[in-house]
Amino acid sequence: MLDSTFFQACEAAASQWEVPALAVGVSVDGGAESLAVGCDPGTLFRVASVTKPLTAILALGLLDLEAPAGVWPGDVRVRHLLSHTSGFDSEAGDLARFGDGDDALAAAVAELPSVRRWVPVEQVWSYANTGYWLAAWLSAERAGTTFEDALAERVLAPMGLESTSFGEPELAGTGRDAQDRPYPRARRASGGLVSNVPDLLRVGESLLSSPRASHMRIVHGKPPAGVYGLGLFGERVGGVEVWGHSGSYGGFQSSLLVVPDRHAVFTGLTNSSVGRNALWEIENAFFERVLGERRRVQEHIALPAEVRESFTGSYANSAGWYEVKLASAGLVAIIDGTAYPAQAIGERTFEITEGDRIRARFDFPREGFGRFGGRLAEHIE
């Protein structure tokens, strides 16, 4: 599958988005192939939130999904933590303040009662790293060890992941999000793993074959695009289910996808803050070969100016501050100081049409709230 034409597509995507290093792997019916641009296929990258499916697998093996989460109100269950439906905010400040000792995760969890709760459980899907820290702590308590040791013994080793760890990547991250410091230990459960293409193909194969993984593909929430199960996003391409997770942190962006009906796996790793744009093109090349179709391009719709104006204003959460302004035919979202034009693709959903966040979506799922990067933000003025 990864022939010269596919390699040229990878080179073109890396060049277009100025991605210094990119590694890609594909497995169909167990036949693994890999290639790389600017590095070796076995290079270690930070995989960021591709960590979440592995944390979810650990929790599924140790915890009752209906068990209370403990430090949050009793209506919050383990399944809400893993499906981003707890209603709580995503972050709790810079977790580096808790150090790198074995007590770092417990110290972070002790502060979770002070995290803002936006809505009751199951009301609105809102991406929440906080839930994964809590699920990891509960799992570690049940296992009687640290989260890292529990994950290594119960998930990484059984999958045969020889290169995956909470160590450091072999490349530096690049772009606006690049950071030159260790990943905070307390937040490892939500995105701290370092891995490579061969290991992630093994993760994908496990997600295709493990009975436990089938529970991860049961829909629990509705993000701005697709659906979410337990540690996995879901979408349809050409009418076929595709599940997986992306990752973004510190100048690295990554992707892991599985197509159960075709017994196919895709993984892509980059050391760029805009690497997802290159991976989007490469994923479509993968879909064309496995499914005969690319992802469907969402059609824009026209909304009256008064409807669009009702969404304008300032929004805030722990991850950032967002401004939404009226444009001639759509809206403009100001994110991290950059203005991004967007067009409506639904009555309350907009898609960015230009710039390095192209195709990213934001929406307004209920009165008084916007959702940016999948995270709820309160309309404050």
Secondary structure, DSSP 8 states (H G I E B T S, - for coil): ---HHHHHHHHHHHHHTT-S-EEEEEEETTEEEEEEESS-TT--EE-GGGHHHHHHHHHHHHS-TTSB-SSS-TT-BHHHHHHT-S-B-S--S-GGGG-SSTTHHHHHHHTGGGS-B-S-TTSS----HHHHHHHHHHHHHHHTS-HHHHHIIIIIHHHT-SS-BSS--SS---STT---S---GGGHHHH--EE-HHHHHHHHHHHHH-HHHHHHTS--B--SSSEE-SS-EEEEETTEEEEEEEEEETTEEEEEEEEGGGTEEEEEEESSTTHHHHHHHHHHHHHHHHHS------------HHHHHTT-EEEEETTEEEEEEE-SSSEEEEETTEEEEEEESSSSEEEE-SSTTTT-EEEEEETTEEEETTEEEEE--
